[in-house]
Amino acid sequence: MAAKLDAAESALAAPFMGFGDTLFYPDPAQRAAIVCSRIIRNHPLPDGNKRTGYLCMRLQLEGADLTLEHPDGDQDKTADVIEALAARTLSEEDFAEWVKEKTRPTRGRVV
């Protein structure tokens, strides 16, 4: 199965959508969550969409000098949240709020 280019392009563009100078997702943590969610839900790759979405989110956060802190230092809880997003038992809006709550400035940086 070939990758679905349109679905990938849509997922990667979604965080930067807006009208005029107004972004739909003004918060960088929210934009990172949206790219993760859209890659997972658009399913543009034959395999690895959750890993790819998570990686894109982390890269987006890093570009904004932010980092995602795992709840209680437990990466399994983060994986559970990603699984819930993929299963659609967690809404995109709730996922974006979760990411915003778990996001901190990169050490040594003041944002």
N, CA, C and O atoms as CSV, one atom per row, in Angstrom:
chain,resi,resn,atom,element,x,y,z
A,1,MET,N,N,0.848,-1.174,0.000
A,1,MET,CA,C,0.000,0.000,0.000
A,1,MET,C,C,0.895,1.238,0.000
A,1,MET,O,O,1.786,1.364,0.840
A,2,ALA,N,N,0.663,2.126,-0.916
A,2,ALA,CA,C,1.460,3.347,-1.026
A,2,ALA,C,C,0.960,4.400,-0.040
A,2,ALA,O,O,-0.212,4.417,0.337
A,3,ALA,N,N,1.857,5.259,0.359
A,3,ALA,CA,C,1.481,6.356,1.248
A,3,ALA,C,C,0.482,7.255,0.534
A,3,ALA,O,O,0.568,7.443,-0.679
A,4,LYS,N,N,-0.453,7.803,1.272
A,4,LYS,CA,C,-1.457,8.694,0.705
A,4,LYS,C,C,-0.940,10.126,0.824
A,4,LYS,O,O,-1.054,10.752,1.878
A,5,LEU,N,N,-0.381,10.627,-0.250
A,5,LEU,CA,C,0.261,11.939,-0.256
A,5,LEU,C,C,-0.691,13.052,0.163
A,5,LEU,O,O,-0.304,13.926,0.940
A,6,ASP,N,N,-1.919,13.042,-0.330
A,6,ASP,CA,C,-2.870,14.099,0.028
A,6,ASP,C,C,-3.166,14.106,1.519
A,6,ASP,O,O,-3.274,15.172,2.126
A,7,ALA,N,N,-3.299,12.928,2.115
A,7,ALA,CA,C,-3.578,12.830,3.553
A,7,ALA,C,C,-2.383,13.333,4.359
A,7,ALA,O,O,-2.559,13.978,5.392
A,8,ALA,N,N,-1.184,13.044,3.896
A,8,ALA,CA,C,0.023,13.518,4.584
A,8,ALA,C,C,0.139,15.034,4.479
A,8,ALA,O,O,0.414,15.707,5.473
A,9,GLU,N,N,-0.068,15.574,3.283
A,9,GLU,CA,C,0.014,17.023,3.099
A,9,GLU,C,C,-1.022,17.745,3.953
A,9,GLU,O,O,-0.730,18.783,4.547
A,10,SER,N,N,-2.221,17.198,4.009
A,10,SER,CA,C,-3.282,17.792,4.824
A,10,SER,C,C,-2.901,17.795,6.296
A,10,SER,O,O,-3.091,18.798,6.984
A,11,ALA,N,N,-2.370,16.694,6.780
A,11,ALA,CA,C,-1.976,16.584,8.189
A,11,ALA,C,C,-0.855,17.566,8.530
A,11,ALA,O,O,-0.879,18.195,9.587
A,12,LEU,N,N,0.111,17.693,7.649
A,12,LEU,CA,C,1.253,18.576,7.909
A,12,LEU,C,C,0.889,20.055,7.792
A,12,LEU,O,O,1.527,20.900,8.419
A,13,ALA,N,N,-0.126,20.373,6.998
A,13,ALA,CA,C,-0.545,21.763,6.831
A,13,ALA,C,C,-1.532,22.208,7.908
A,13,ALA,O,O,-1.628,23.401,8.197
A,14,ALA,N,N,-2.258,21.279,8.500
A,14,ALA,CA,C,-3.336,21.610,9.439
A,14,ALA,C,C,-2.932,22.559,10.565
A,14,ALA,O,O,-3.697,23.474,10.871
A,15,PRO,N,N,-1.770,22.388,11.196
A,15,PRO,CA,C,-1.428,23.283,12.311
A,15,PRO,C,C,-1.256,24.745,11.900
A,15,PRO,O,O,-1.316,25.637,12.746
A,16,PHE,N,N,-1.049,24.987,10.637
A,16,PHE,CA,C,-0.749,26.340,10.166
A,16,PHE,C,C,-1.923,26.980,9.424
A,16,PHE,O,O,-1.766,28.014,8.775
A,17,MET,N,N,-3.093,26.361,9.524
A,17,MET,CA,C,-4.278,26.889,8.854
A,17,MET,C,C,-4.744,28.145,9.574
A,17,MET,O,O,-4.539,28.313,10.776
A,18,GLY,N,N,-5.371,29.014,8.810
A,18,GLY,CA,C,-5.894,30.234,9.396
A,18,GLY,C,C,-6.636,31.039,8.359
A,18,GLY,O,O,-6.874,30.585,7.240
A,19,PHE,N,N,-6.993,32.228,8.751
A,19,PHE,CA,C,-7.686,33.147,7.868
A,19,PHE,C,C,-6.971,34.481,7.977
A,19,PHE,O,O,-6.947,35.090,9.047
A,20,GLY,N,N,-6.392,34.939,6.880
A,20,GLY,CA,C,-5.611,36.166,6.912
A,20,GLY,C,C,-4.408,35.978,7.813
A,20,GLY,O,O,-3.626,35.043,7.638
A,21,ASP,N,N,-4.264,36.868,8.774
A,21,ASP,CA,C,-3.148,36.787,9.720
A,21,ASP,C,C,-3.516,36.030,10.994
A,21,ASP,O,O,-2.712,35.962,11.924
A,22,THR,N,N,-4.714,35.464,11.049
A,22,THR,CA,C,-5.195,34.783,12.248
A,22,THR,C,C,-5.058,33.277,12.090
A,22,THR,O,O,-5.670,32.675,11.207
A,23,LEU,N,N,-4.248,32.676,12.955
A,23,LEU,CA,C,-4.090,31.226,12.943
A,23,LEU,C,C,-5.233,30.562,13.700
A,23,LEU,O,O,-5.683,31.075,14.724
A,24,PHE,N,N,-5.708,29.412,13.194
A,24,PHE,CA,C,-6.709,28.644,13.926
A,24,PHE,C,C,-6.117,28.090,15.219
A,24,PHE,O,O,-6.821,27.931,16.216
A,25,TYR,N,N,-4.820,27.800,15.194
A,25,TYR,CA,C,-4.128,27.214,16.348
A,25,TYR,C,C,-2.944,28.111,16.716
A,25,TYR,O,O,-1.821,27.850,16.285
A,26,PRO,N,N,-3.177,29.159,17.503
A,26,PRO,CA,C,-2.112,30.120,17.794
A,26,PRO,C,C,-1.054,29.611,18.768
A,26,PRO,O,O,0.075,30.102,18.747
A,27,ASP,N,N,-1.380,28.657,19.605
A,27,ASP,CA,C,-0.447,28.158,20.616
A,27,ASP,C,C,0.464,27.088,19.997
A,27,ASP,O,O,-0.039,26.167,19.353
A,28,PRO,N,N,1.790,27.183,20.175
A,28,PRO,CA,C,2.695,26.194,19.566
A,28,PRO,C,C,2.463,24.772,20.062
A,28,PRO,O,O,2.641,23.824,19.297
A,29,ALA,N,N,2.073,24.600,21.315
A,29,ALA,CA,C,1.777,23.252,21.819
A,29,ALA,C,C,0.525,22.702,21.150
A,29,ALA,O,O,0.439,21.509,20.860
A,30,GLN,N,N,-0.432,23.568,20.910
A,30,GLN,CA,C,-1.660,23.161,20.232
A,30,GLN,C,C,-1.352,22.762,18.785
A,30,GLN,O,O,-1.882,21.766,18.292
A,31,ARG,N,N,-0.507,23.527,18.112
A,31,ARG,CA,C,-0.122,23.172,16.734
A,31,ARG,C,C,0.569,21.825,16.692
A,31,ARG,O,O,0.325,21.024,15.789
A,32,ALA,N,N,1.434,21.570,17.666
A,32,ALA,CA,C,2.131,20.279,17.726
A,32,ALA,C,C,1.138,19.140,17.927
A,32,ALA,O,O,1.262,18.085,17.306
A,33,ALA,N,N,0.157,19.356,18.794
A,33,ALA,CA,C,-0.857,18.329,19.039
A,33,ALA,C,C,-1.688,18.076,17.789
A,33,ALA,O,O,-2.038,16.934,17.495
A,34,ILE,N,N,-2.000,19.125,17.063
A,34,ILE,CA,C,-2.822,18.989,15.856
A,34,ILE,C,C,-2.083,18.183,14.790
A,34,ILE,O,O,-2.686,17.321,14.150
A,35,VAL,N,N,-0.799,18.441,14.588
A,35,VAL,CA,C,-0.071,17.670,13.573
A,35,VAL,C,C,-0.016,16.198,13.971
A,35,VAL,O,O,-0.148,15.322,13.115
A,36,CYS,N,N,0.177,15.917,15.251
A,36,CYS,CA,C,0.192,14.530,15.726
A,36,CYS,C,C,-1.161,13.876,15.463
A,36,CYS,O,O,-1.236,12.787,14.895
A,37,SER,N,N,-2.214,14.544,15.879
A,37,SER,CA,C,-3.558,14.002,15.726
A,37,SER,C,C,-3.906,13.758,14.261
A,37,SER,O,O,-4.448,12.709,13.914
A,38,ARG,N,N,-3.600,14.708,13.419
A,38,ARG,CA,C,-3.983,14.578,12.006
A,38,ARG,C,C,-3.199,13.486,11.301
A,38,ARG,O,O,-3.748,12.795,10.443
A,39,ILE,N,N,-1.937,13.317,11.640
A,39,ILE,CA,C,-1.181,12.215,11.028
A,39,ILE,C,C,-1.770,10.881,11.476
A,39,ILE,O,O,-1.947,9.969,10.669
A,40,ILE,N,N,-2.068,10.779,12.761
A,40,ILE,CA,C,-2.642,9.531,13.269
A,40,ILE,C,C,-4.002,9.269,12.638
A,40,ILE,O,O,-4.277,8.147,12.212
A,41,ARG,N,N,-4.840,10.266,12.573
A,41,ARG,CA,C,-6.213,10.065,12.097
A,41,ARG,C,C,-6.336,10.027,10.579
A,41,ARG,O,O,-7.211,9.338,10.055
A,42,ASN,N,N,-5.481,10.749,9.860
A,42,ASN,CA,C,-5.509,10.679,8.396
A,42,ASN,C,C,-4.901,9.386,7.885
A,42,ASN,O,O,-5.209,8.940,6.780
A,43,HIS,N,N,-4.042,8.790,8.686
A,43,HIS,CA,C,-3.414,7.495,8.382
A,43,HIS,C,C,-2.780,7.484,6.985
A,43,HIS,O,O,-3.131,6.650,6.150
A,44,PRO,N,N,-1.840,8.415,6.732
A,44,PRO,CA,C,-1.262,8.498,5.390
A,44,PRO,C,C,-0.220,7.417,5.077
A,44,PRO,O,O,0.135,7.228,3.914
A,45,LEU,N,N,0.267,6.719,6.082
A,45,LEU,CA,C,1.322,5.726,5.874
A,45,LEU,C,C,0.770,4.325,6.068
A,45,LEU,O,O,-0.180,4.132,6.827
A,46,PRO,N,N,1.351,3.352,5.397
A,46,PRO,CA,C,0.870,1.977,5.569
A,46,PRO,C,C,1.119,1.440,6.976
A,46,PRO,O,O,0.404,0.547,7.432
A,47,ASP,N,N,2.124,1.974,7.666
A,47,ASP,CA,C,2.448,1.534,9.020
A,47,ASP,C,C,3.189,2.662,9.726
A,47,ASP,O,O,3.860,3.466,9.079
A,48,GLY,N,N,3.072,2.723,11.041
A,48,GLY,CA,C,3.855,3.677,11.819
A,48,GLY,C,C,3.258,5.059,11.952
A,48,GLY,O,O,3.983,6.007,12.254
A,49,ASN,N,N,1.959,5.211,11.738
A,49,ASN,CA,C,1.338,6.531,11.818
A,49,ASN,C,C,1.381,7.116,13.229
A,49,ASN,O,O,1.601,8.317,13.386
A,50,LYS,N,N,1.177,6.297,14.250
A,50,LYS,CA,C,1.227,6.809,15.631
A,50,LYS,C,C,2.642,7.252,15.977
A,50,LYS,O,O,2.829,8.314,16.570
A,51,ARG,N,N,3.637,6.453,15.614
A,51,ARG,CA,C,5.027,6.829,15.889
A,51,ARG,C,C,5.409,8.086,15.116
A,51,ARG,O,O,6.068,8.978,15.651
A,52,THR,N,N,4.993,8.151,13.858
A,52,THR,CA,C,5.310,9.312,13.031
A,52,THR,C,C,4.622,10.566,13.562
A,52,THR,O,O,5.235,11.632,13.624
A,53,GLY,N,N,3.355,10.445,13.941
A,53,GLY,CA,C,2.628,11.578,14.501
A,53,GLY,C,C,3.282,12.079,15.775
A,53,GLY,O,O,3.451,13.283,15.969
A,54,TYR,N,N,3.649,11.142,16.644
A,54,TYR,CA,C,4.300,11.510,17.907
A,54,TYR,C,C,5.639,12.203,17.623
A,54,TYR,O,O,5.947,13.224,18.238
A,55,LEU,N,N,6.425,11.663,16.710
A,55,LEU,CA,C,7.714,12.258,16.365
A,55,LEU,C,C,7.529,13.666,15.792
A,55,LEU,O,O,8.264,14.584,16.157
A,56,CYS,N,N,6.568,13.837,14.910
A,56,CYS,CA,C,6.314,15.168,14.344
A,56,CYS,C,C,5.906,16.155,15.432
A,56,CYS,O,O,6.302,17.319,15.399
A,57,MET,N,N,5.109,15.685,16.400
A,57,MET,CA,C,4.721,16.542,17.511
A,57,MET,C,C,5.953,16.963,18.309
A,57,MET,O,O,6.112,18.140,18.633
A,58,ARG,N,N,6.817,16.009,18.622
A,58,ARG,CA,C,8.023,16.323,19.400
A,58,ARG,C,C,8.925,17.296,18.642
A,58,ARG,O,O,9.492,18.209,19.243
A,59,LEU,N,N,9.063,17.109,17.327
A,59,LEU,CA,C,9.879,18.015,16.521
A,59,LEU,C,C,9.276,19.415,16.471
A,59,LEU,O,O,9.998,20.411,16.526
A,60,GLN,N,N,7.963,19.485,16.367
A,60,GLN,CA,C,7.268,20.775,16.360
A,60,GLN,C,C,7.494,21.496,17.692
A,60,GLN,O,O,7.756,22.698,17.719
A,61,LEU,N,N,7.390,20.757,18.787
A,61,LEU,CA,C,7.626,21.348,20.106
A,61,LEU,C,C,9.072,21.819,20.236
A,61,LEU,O,O,9.335,22.917,20.726
A,62,GLU,N,N,9.999,20.983,19.798
A,62,GLU,CA,C,11.420,21.336,19.879
A,62,GLU,C,C,11.703,22.618,19.099
A,62,GLU,O,O,12.484,23.459,19.544
A,63,GLY,N,N,11.072,22.765,17.942
A,63,GLY,CA,C,11.252,23.974,17.133
A,63,GLY,C,C,10.743,25.224,17.821
A,63,GLY,O,O,11.169,26.335,17.503
A,64,ALA,N,N,9.822,25.041,18.771
A,64,ALA,CA,C,9.282,26.166,19.541
A,64,ALA,C,C,9.953,26.274,20.911
A,64,ALA,O,O,9.459,26.978,21.792
A,65,ASP,N,N,11.073,25.579,21.088
A,65,ASP,CA,C,11.809,25.551,22.362
A,65,ASP,C,C,10.939,25.047,23.514
A,65,ASP,O,O,10.993,25.565,24.630
A,66,LEU,N,N,10.135,24.024,23.214
A,66,LEU,CA,C,9.274,23.391,24.210
A,66,LEU,C,C,9.585,21.902,24.276
A,66,LEU,O,O,10.153,21.331,23.346
A,67,THR,N,N,9.206,21.287,25.383
A,67,THR,CA,C,9.374,19.848,25.531
A,67,THR,C,C,8.126,19.274,26.190
A,67,THR,O,O,7.446,19.956,26.956
A,68,LEU,N,N,7.838,18.028,25.887
A,68,LEU,CA,C,6.702,17.331,26.472
A,68,LEU,C,C,7.201,16.522,27.654
A,68,LEU,O,O,8.091,15.683,27.516
A,69,GLU,N,N,6.620,16.781,28.819
A,69,GLU,CA,C,6.969,16.015,30.012
A,69,GLU,C,C,5.997,14.860,30.142
A,69,GLU,O,O,4.782,15.055,30.116
A,70,HIS,N,N,6.526,13.667,30.279
A,70,HIS,CA,C,5.667,12.500,30.458
A,70,HIS,C,C,5.036,12.555,31.845
A,70,HIS,O,O,5.711,12.900,32.816
A,71,PRO,N,N,3.744,12.217,31.951
A,71,PRO,CA,C,3.092,12.237,33.265
A,71,PRO,C,C,3.833,11.353,34.259
A,71,PRO,O,O,4.052,10.169,34.002
A,72,ASP,N,N,4.213,11.921,35.375
A,72,ASP,CA,C,4.919,11.182,36.432
A,72,ASP,C,C,6.155,10.463,35.893
A,72,ASP,O,O,6.581,9.454,36.455
A,73,GLY,N,N,6.736,10.983,34.796
A,73,GLY,CA,C,7.910,10.361,34.200
A,73,GLY,C,C,7.632,9.025,33.536
A,73,GLY,O,O,8.563,8.293,33.200
A,74,ASP,N,N,6.351,8.698,33.342
A,74,ASP,CA,C,5.946,7.389,32.829
A,74,ASP,C,C,5.592,7.480,31.345
A,74,ASP,O,O,4.538,8.004,30.985
A,75,GLN,N,N,6.470,6.969,30.495
A,75,GLN,CA,C,6.235,7.008,29.050
A,75,GLN,C,C,5.053,6.132,28.641
A,75,GLN,O,O,4.442,6.378,27.601
A,76,ASP,N,N,4.720,5.118,29.437
A,76,ASP,CA,C,3.577,4.265,29.115
A,76,ASP,C,C,2.276,5.059,29.157
A,76,ASP,O,O,1.369,4.791,28.369
A,77,LYS,N,N,2.166,6.028,30.059
A,77,LYS,CA,C,0.962,6.856,30.122
A,77,LYS,C,C,0.828,7.702,28.862
A,77,LYS,O,O,-0.276,7.894,28.351
A,78,THR,N,N,1.937,8.199,28.370
A,78,THR,CA,C,1.915,8.956,27.119
A,78,THR,C,C,1.482,8.054,25.973
A,78,THR,O,O,0.677,8.459,25.133
A,79,ALA,N,N,2.006,6.843,25.932
A,79,ALA,CA,C,1.607,5.887,24.893
A,79,ALA,C,C,0.117,5.585,24.980
A,79,ALA,O,O,-0.543,5.441,23.951
A,80,ASP,N,N,-0.421,5.487,26.194
A,80,ASP,CA,C,-1.855,5.243,26.373
A,80,ASP,C,C,-2.683,6.396,25.805
A,80,ASP,O,O,-3.737,6.174,25.208
A,81,VAL,N,N,-2.203,7.625,25.991
A,81,VAL,CA,C,-2.910,8.788,25.460
A,81,VAL,C,C,-2.889,8.762,23.933
A,81,VAL,O,O,-3.903,9.045,23.295
A,82,ILE,N,N,-1.755,8.427,23.348
A,82,ILE,CA,C,-1.653,8.336,21.884
A,82,ILE,C,C,-2.574,7.228,21.364
A,82,ILE,O,O,-3.235,7.402,20.341
A,83,GLU,N,N,-2.619,6.106,22.054
A,83,GLU,CA,C,-3.519,5.004,21.662
A,83,GLU,C,C,-4.983,5.446,21.733
A,83,GLU,O,O,-5.773,5.121,20.847
A,84,ALA,N,N,-5.342,6.182,22.779
A,84,ALA,CA,C,-6.715,6.668,22.919
A,84,ALA,C,C,-7.063,7.645,21.794
A,84,ALA,O,O,-8.187,7.639,21.290
A,85,LEU,N,N,-6.111,8.476,21.405
A,85,LEU,CA,C,-6.325,9.390,20.287
A,85,LEU,C,C,-6.565,8.600,19.004
A,85,LEU,O,O,-7.480,8.910,18.242
A,86,ALA,N,N,-5.749,7.584,18.770
A,86,ALA,CA,C,-5.892,6.767,17.566
A,86,ALA,C,C,-7.218,6.011,17.551
A,86,ALA,O,O,-7.825,5.842,16.494
A,87,ALA,N,N,-7.667,5.559,18.718
A,87,ALA,CA,C,-8.923,4.814,18.820
A,87,ALA,C,C,-10.138,5.738,18.833
A,87,ALA,O,O,-11.281,5.282,18.826
A,88,ARG,N,N,-9.870,7.048,18.854
A,88,ARG,CA,C,-10.915,8.071,18.896
A,88,ARG,C,C,-11.751,8.030,20.176
A,88,ARG,O,O,-12.905,8.459,20.193
A,89,THR,N,N,-11.154,7.511,21.236
A,89,THR,CA,C,-11.804,7.600,22.550
A,89,THR,C,C,-11.361,8.871,23.268
A,89,THR,O,O,-11.902,9.218,24.318
A,90,LEU,N,N,-10.379,9.561,22.700
A,90,LEU,CA,C,-9.913,10.861,23.170
A,90,LEU,C,C,-10.076,11.832,22.007
A,90,LEU,O,O,-9.556,11.590,20.917
A,91,SER,N,N,-10.794,12.926,22.234
A,91,SER,CA,C,-11.013,13.894,21.154
A,91,SER,C,C,-9.728,14.669,20.853
A,91,SER,O,O,-8.822,14.749,21.683
A,92,GLU,N,N,-9.675,15.227,19.665
A,92,GLU,CA,C,-8.531,16.037,19.272
A,92,GLU,C,C,-8.392,17.245,20.199
A,92,GLU,O,O,-7.277,17.624,20.556
A,93,GLU,N,N,-9.511,17.847,20.591
A,93,GLU,CA,C,-9.488,19.002,21.475
A,93,GLU,C,C,-8.925,18.625,22.844
A,93,GLU,O,O,-8.104,19.351,23.404
A,94,ASP,N,N,-9.373,17.478,23.384
A,94,ASP,CA,C,-8.865,17.034,24.679
A,94,ASP,C,C,-7.391,16.657,24.597
A,94,ASP,O,O,-6.635,16.896,25.539
A,95,PHE,N,N,-6.982,16.074,23.483
A,95,PHE,CA,C,-5.573,15.747,23.280
A,95,PHE,C,C,-4.740,17.023,23.259
A,95,PHE,O,O,-3.683,17.085,23.887
A,96,ALA,N,N,-5.209,18.041,22.541
A,96,ALA,CA,C,-4.474,19.309,22.470
A,96,ALA,C,C,-4.348,19.934,23.860
A,96,ALA,O,O,-3.298,20.482,24.195
A,97,GLU,N,N,-5.384,19.861,24.656
A,97,GLU,CA,C,-5.319,20.381,26.031
A,97,GLU,C,C,-4.321,19.583,26.863
A,97,GLU,O,O,-3.564,20.154,27.647
A,98,TRP,N,N,-4.321,18.271,26.694
A,98,TRP,CA,C,-3.380,17.406,27.419
A,98,TRP,C,C,-1.943,17.787,27.059
A,98,TRP,O,O,-1.090,17.905,27.938
A,99,VAL,N,N,-1.682,17.976,25.768
A,99,VAL,CA,C,-0.332,18.354,25.331
A,99,VAL,C,C,0.054,19.704,25.924
A,99,VAL,O,O,1.172,19.872,26.411
A,100,LYS,N,N,-0.862,20.664,25.887
A,100,LYS,CA,C,-0.561,21.992,26.453
A,100,LYS,C,C,-0.230,21.886,27.944
A,100,LYS,O,O,0.671,22.570,28.429
A,101,GLU,N,N,-0.952,21.036,28.667
A,101,GLU,CA,C,-0.708,20.867,30.096
A,101,GLU,C,C,0.643,20.209,30.379
A,101,GLU,O,O,1.264,20.489,31.404
A,102,LYS,N,N,1.100,19.344,29.483
A,102,LYS,CA,C,2.337,18.590,29.694
A,102,LYS,C,C,3.555,19.244,29.053
A,102,LYS,O,O,4.658,18.703,29.133
A,103,THR,N,N,3.375,20.386,28.426
A,103,THR,CA,C,4.461,21.046,27.706
A,103,THR,C,C,5.118,22.107,28.584
A,103,THR,O,O,4.450,22.898,29.249
A,104,ARG,N,N,6.441,22.095,28.563
A,104,ARG,CA,C,7.233,23.050,29.343
A,104,ARG,C,C,8.313,23.645,28.438
A,104,ARG,O,O,8.701,23.034,27.442
A,105,PRO,N,N,8.797,24.842,28.789
A,105,PRO,CA,C,9.941,25.388,28.049
A,105,PRO,C,C,11.138,24.464,28.172
A,105,PRO,O,O,11.339,23.826,29.205
A,106,THR,N,N,11.925,24.397,27.120
A,106,THR,CA,C,13.139,23.603,27.143
A,106,THR,C,C,14.031,24.142,28.250
A,106,THR,O,O,14.115,25.354,28.445
A,107,ARG,N,N,14.691,23.260,28.970
A,107,ARG,CA,C,15.561,23.693,30.085
A,107,ARG,C,C,16.528,24.753,29.639
A,107,ARG,O,O,17.157,24.671,28.584
A,108,GLY,N,N,16.622,25.763,30.498
A,108,GLY,CA,C,17.547,26.850,30.204
A,108,GLY,C,C,16.958,27.919,29.316
A,108,GLY,O,O,17.594,28.948,29.088
A,109,ARG,N,N,15.750,27.701,28.804
A,109,ARG,CA,C,15.114,28.671,27.920
A,109,ARG,C,C,13.911,29.278,28.624
A,109,ARG,O,O,13.203,28.586,29.356
A,110,VAL,N,N,13.683,30.526,28.414
A,110,VAL,CA,C,12.499,31.181,28.940
A,110,VAL,C,C,11.646,31.564,27.743
A,110,VAL,O,O,12.089,32.294,26.855
A,111,VAL,N,N,10.422,31.064,27.729
A,111,VAL,CA,C,9.525,31.346,26.597
A,111,VAL,C,C,8.418,32.258,27.039
A,111,VAL,O,O,7.556,32.616,26.236
